[in-house]
């Protein structure tokens, strides 16, 4: 799922029909850094529970910076999964892209 410059993105993964799949969850938040002094934040929730949160100074003025989160989740057969990414920016940083990707683990 590509939410573009949105501040929140939610991906609903439908229930599995067989076995207990192991899923890889990746959330990526990219910002532009027009000047020094900016910051960006990413919070990741899985099924409504906070999994990870990080606020960082935006580096590389004139370029882009990102926060990335990866985890592996067991999803019992018949149960779906909801992944939500919430973002914040400040000090001149601007949202560029928020993506969520869920794939079956190899």
Helices and strands as residue ranges (DSSP letters): E 8-13, E 21-33, E 39-46, E 49-57, E 63-75, E 81-90, E 93-104
